[in-house]
Amino acid sequence: MEDRRYELNDDEWDRIKNKLPSEHPKKGKRGWLAKYDNRRIMNGILWIARTGAPWRVLPERYGKWQAVYARFCLWEERGVFESVFATLRADADMENISIDSTSCKVHQSANGGEKAEDKAVGISRGGRTTKIHTLVDALGNPLAFLLSPGNEHDSVHAVPLLGQISIAGSNILGDKAYGAEAIREYIIAQGATYTIPPRSDVNDPWPVDWYTYKERHLVECFFQKLKWFRRVFTRYDKLDATFLAFVYIAAICILLR
């Protein structure tokens, strides 16, 4: 019996099937649909995301690995995964927004390729790592992502990450790493509030609602779910865009379930 634990069920597929590009005719073959339908391709991509396996060992039931990989690259280039994610997050509970990051080990296969100064890979005592910066809503569902080298401080990327969504009227929950004055001023300027404890060396500490602060555990719970996907738990991809696409794929699955 074939193991189909990673595949989308009928209800999950119905929620996203109309958000994927149509199974367009092959070039030069008007009216000839692509050999593999979108559901089969999507399930193949999910199998790769969950197992972390190389494309070449994709089970035959999903079609030729070259076809699945080609469709993945096309959708990644067109921003399809990010678009589907943005649609699914539309009904988010924005009362509280938690911000944090998690580090992912970078596999040796992710090294090499074209050199880029802004490649999100850093070297520290733990080796090569990439950080995934994340916002989650009051229910623990993801809202936005940003990649950075693993050796860069969280506070450096807080404002660009918060800038991806409207935070007006929300309460931002974060640990002491996000207590910088520039971050707090940005949050206030956007019409939001914050629950961020001050560092011990702050001259003028501000009050903190510790009861509300406990809700920040939701972002940690989300990271646990995110790293069930082995292609995210360890970075195997040379390009930031490819790795980020797998992050979006994992987030889509989490939102669907």
Secondary structure in CASP SS format (residue, H / E / C, confidence):
PFRMAT SS
TARGET T0000
AUTHOR 0000-0000-0000
METHOD secondary structure of the structure
MODEL  1
M C 1.00
E C 1.00
D C 1.00
R C 1.00
R C 1.00
Y C 1.00
E C 1.00
L C 1.00
N C 1.00
D H 1.00
D H 1.00
E H 1.00
W H 1.00
D H 1.00
R H 1.00
I H 1.00
K H 1.00
N H 1.00
K H 1.00
L C 1.00
P C 1.00
S C 1.00
E C 1.00
H C 1.00
P C 1.00
K C 1.00
K C 1.00
G C 1.00
K C 1.00
R C 1.00
G C 1.00
W C 1.00
L C 1.00
A C 1.00
K C 1.00
Y C 1.00
D C 1.00
N H 1.00
R H 1.00
R H 1.00
I H 1.00
M H 1.00
N H 1.00
G H 1.00
I H 1.00
L H 1.00
W H 1.00
I H 1.00
A H 1.00
R H 1.00
T H 1.00
G C 1.00
A C 1.00
P C 1.00
W H 1.00
R H 1.00
V H 1.00
L C 1.00
P C 1.00
E H 1.00
R H 1.00
Y H 1.00
G C 1.00
K C 1.00
W H 1.00
Q H 1.00
A H 1.00
V H 1.00
Y H 1.00
A H 1.00
R H 1.00
F H 1.00
C H 1.00
L H 1.00
W H 1.00
E H 1.00
E H 1.00
R H 1.00
G C 1.00
V H 1.00
F H 1.00
E H 1.00
S H 1.00
V H 1.00
F H 1.00
A H 1.00
T H 1.00
L H 1.00
R C 1.00
A C 1.00
D C 1.00
A C 1.00
D C 1.00
M C 1.00
E C 1.00
N E 1.00
I E 1.00
S E 1.00
I E 1.00
D E 1.00
S E 1.00
T E 1.00
S E 1.00
C E 1.00
K E 1.00
V E 1.00
H C 1.00
Q H 1.00
S H 1.00
A H 1.00
N C 1.00
G C 1.00
G C 1.00
E C 1.00
K C 1.00
A C 1.00
E C 1.00
D C 1.00
K C 1.00
A C 1.00
V C 1.00
G E 1.00
I E 1.00
S E 1.00
R C 1.00
G C 1.00
G E 1.00
R E 1.00
T E 1.00
T E 1.00
K E 1.00
I E 1.00
H E 1.00
T E 1.00
L E 1.00
V E 1.00
D C 1.00
A C 1.00
L C 1.00
G C 1.00
N C 1.00
P E 1.00
L E 1.00
A E 1.00
F E 1.00
L E 1.00
L E 1.00
S E 1.00
P E 1.00
G C 1.00
N C 1.00
E C 1.00
H C 1.00
D H 1.00
S H 1.00
V H 1.00
H H 1.00
A H 1.00
V H 1.00
P H 1.00
L H 1.00
L H 1.00
G C 1.00
Q C 1.00
I C 1.00
S C 1.00
I C 1.00
A C 1.00
G C 1.00
S C 1.00
N E 1.00
I E 1.00
L E 1.00
G C 1.00
D C 1.00
K H 1.00
A H 1.00
Y H 1.00
G C 1.00
A C 1.00
E H 1.00
A H 1.00
I H 1.00
R H 1.00
E H 1.00
Y H 1.00
I H 1.00
I H 1.00
A H 1.00
Q C 1.00
G C 1.00
A C 1.00
T E 1.00
Y E 1.00
T E 1.00
I C 1.00
P C 1.00
P C 1.00
R C 1.00
S C 1.00
D C 1.00
V C 1.00
N C 1.00
D C 1.00
P C 1.00
W C 1.00
P C 1.00
V C 1.00
D C 1.00
W H 1.00
Y H 1.00
T H 1.00
Y H 1.00
K H 1.00
E H 1.00
R H 1.00
H H 1.00
L H 1.00
V H 1.00
E H 1.00
C H 1.00
F H 1.00
F H 1.00
Q H 1.00
K H 1.00
L H 1.00
K C 1.00
W C 1.00
F C 1.00
R H 1.00
R H 1.00
V H 1.00
F H 1.00
T E 1.00
R E 1.00
Y C 1.00
D C 1.00
K C 1.00
L C 1.00
D H 1.00
A H 1.00
T H 1.00
F H 1.00
L H 1.00
A H 1.00
F H 1.00
V H 1.00
Y H 1.00
I H 1.00
A H 1.00
A H 1.00
I H 1.00
C H 1.00
I H 1.00
L H 1.00
L H 1.00
R C 1.00
END
